[in-house]
Amino acid sequence: MKKFIIITHNSSSPKYKQLVDNITDNIHKGNFSKGQQLPSIAELALAKKTAKTTVSKAYDILKQNGIVVSRHGKGFYIASDAVKVKHNIFVLFDTMNAYKETLYNAFKHALPADARCSIFFHHYDAALFESLIKNNIGKYNYYVIMPHFEKDVSTILKQIPADKLLLLDKDVRKLNGNYSAVYQDFENDVFNGLSNCITQLKKYRSLSLMQGNKQFQYVPSEIVKGFVKFCTKNKIQYNIFKNFDEKNIQQNNAYVIFSDADLIRFIKYCNRVKWKLGKDIGLISYDETPMKELLVNGITVLTTDFENMGRKAGELIKNNLHERVANPYKMIVRKTL
């Protein structure tokens, strides 16, 4: 059994985590079976030239996960081969909303029938993000993470073996290794999307971007860069507003709005002052949902294809592929522009 257990001493992954992953992987492969005895802590520490505390910590994690059981005076045994489920998946989103529901449903549909997903939310809290990842290392076969932060989180993500990591919606530039990603190219996507409706936008005096409350809505800085780049190149007067405020809404101008709550407030305000969307004022919403296709006879949207994103992510995991894929993006022009 010891020959199957491998520790790479120059790896950035902690040795205890390597042991947890290695023993779990060997169960997946059928090298270890239920009831089989593991080497003692002292025996494995000596054989792999590591500390007894390292082996003890790994065995404790395996015990907590129900994979290993200790029998007093007899040692450690494989307690369960339930980890033979190849697709036991940790999913970490920022929040849940309509378009993430579309993404998640497409993701689950693309997975094998026996796949199990546990979903968590970090709500843009970096400390919670790190805690959720640390507390679940070694418990899952795959980790699907939505890293929606402006700060660099590559150090946190490096705790996950690269071949078990898939990033969704946003790539992390400083992260290296053979990880997977299905991501948006935010800066170029926004620039190209707005460029596709330049004719409609030219009829307005200016174009304003309303980011909304960052506690509830993540707006990557690359989106702002793409927006500014588009307006500058096309000589369009523009504004960037950090929060929604009715006093910033003016007739004959166009607006890009991110939050669904702000979107409803914007429409209600326009109704109150009797401005017709697409004629007296322009409206572009960010991220497509079924509601936006129907509301006020159709809202113009800048959007990635969330169904495709979820489906592609599920296919990568199902087929054990390691790729980084830019997700398709489009501008859907409707009555509000």
Secondary structure, DSSP 8 states (H G I E B T S, - for coil): -GGG----TT-SS-HHHHHHHHHHHHHHHTSS-TT-EE--HHHHHHHTT--HHHHHHHHHHHHHTTSEEEETTTEEEE---GGG-S-EEEEEES---HHHHHHHHHHHHHS-TT-EEEEEE-TT-HHHHHHHHHTTTTS-SEEEE----SS--HHHHTTS-GGGEEEEE---TT--SS-EEEE--HHHHHHHHHHTTHHHHTTSS-EEEE---TTT----HHHHHHHHHHHHHTT--EEEESS--GGG--TT-EEEE--HHHHHHHHHHHHHTT--BTTTBEEEEES--HHHHHGGG--EEEEE-HHHHHHHHHHHHHTT---EEE--EEEE--TT-
